[in-house]
Amino acid sequence: MPWVRRMAVEQRRWLTAAEFSGMLGLCQFLPGGNVMNVTVALGARFHGAAGAATAFTGLMAAPVVSVIAMGVVYDRYGELPVVRHAFAGLAAAASALVLANALKIAAPLRSMPIGIGIALATFIAIAVLRLPLPPVLPAMAALFTLLMWRSRR
Amino acid sequence: MSDAATLGSPAAVFTQLWLLAFGGTNSVLPEMQHQVVELHPWLTASEFAALFALAQPAPGPNMLVVTLIGWRVAALPGALVTTLGVAGPSSVLTFIGSGLWYRFRDARWRRQVQAGLMPVTAGLVMASAAMLIRTTSTESGTASITIAATVLFLFSRLHPLLVLGAAAAMGATGLLD
């Protein structure tokens, strides 16, 4: 994302910083990967559907090929002890990446007790009770909005 | 393994999953694991963690774990179908939504909906982290890697790839288990 921003705003001057932030806001709100959504929105902005399709292909083609190549290598050598051990280390750090991501998202909630409560309740529903995501997501978002609205009155 | 029925199922699973991914890939990992490990036994939990890890250092959007799972289930057609299954619908939604969003960007309800999703996303991503850590921290060595890497990701300016690479190298030495 920082690279997309640098290219679109600073190098190519396709958008101003404020326009980019607005677009990012939309893309964080919509489901799916943020980078992918921003790319599609950028393409659509300048060249409509064709721009969106071109941007999408440009973003995805090389990563898809490289990740499949890595998958092939993993399939072929995954059984070797040294590769298996390397993967244990890599997977441990990849888990840490997600944990760090969670802590960064949660940081602004520090001053918001209701937000902490909702985050905790969501965590328990998914990680401990193993409830399915489709009902939990809208229920928790609605509950939070309701509680915030009541606390302001 | 490339008849329509075999491919239709992973495509449908991922499309449905993706339309719930308001907080990005990291918010839907437990549901994804539930689908591909328990409901449709395509992978084991540790294979899932390995594929997720494999997708992290790869360049590009972090949804690439989906491509890898598709590839694992049905080779190249599987990879293409799952990738388009997740990327297609959300891209179309973005395409349609970007116009509407500009119209409503200052509306109060829009800001409230966005703020309402934030704590839910925090809880969901935390649940994803817990699920992965449960799979990967089988030894004290890998658990300490997770703790050290979390601290580095949060408080150092090291490039994440460097941390991932160092963790893999430490793993390769065999000292972690």
Interface residues (C-beta under 8 A of the other chain):
Chain A: G22 M23 G25 L26 C27 Q28 F29 L30 P31 G32 G33 N34 V35 M36 N37 V40 A41 A44 R45 A49 A52 F56 L59 M60 A62 P63 V64 S66 V67 I68 M70 G71 Y74 G78 P81 V82 V83 H85 A86 F87 A88 G89 L90 A91 A92 A93 A94 S95 A96 L97 V98 L99 A100 N101 A102 L103 K104 I105 A106 P108 L109 M112 I114 G115 I116 I118 A119 L120 A121 T122 F123 A125 I126 A127 R130 P132 L133 P134 L137 M140 A141 A142 F144 T145 M148
Chain B: W18 L19 L20 A21 F22 G23 G24 T25 N26 V28 L29 P30 E31 H34 A49 A50 L51 F52 A53 L54 A55 Q56 P57 A58 P59 G60 P61 N62 M63 L64 T67 L68 W71 R72 L76 A79 T83 V86 A87 P89 S90 S91 L93 T94 F95 G97 S98 W101 Y102 R105 Q112 V113 Q114 A115 G116 L117 M118 P119 V120 T121 A122 G123 L124 V125 M126 A127 S128 A129 A130 M131 L132 I133 T135 T136 S137 T138 E139 T142 A143 I145 T146 I147 A148 A149 T150 F153 L154 P160 V163 L164 A166 A167 A168 A169 M170 G171 A172 T173 G174 L176 D177
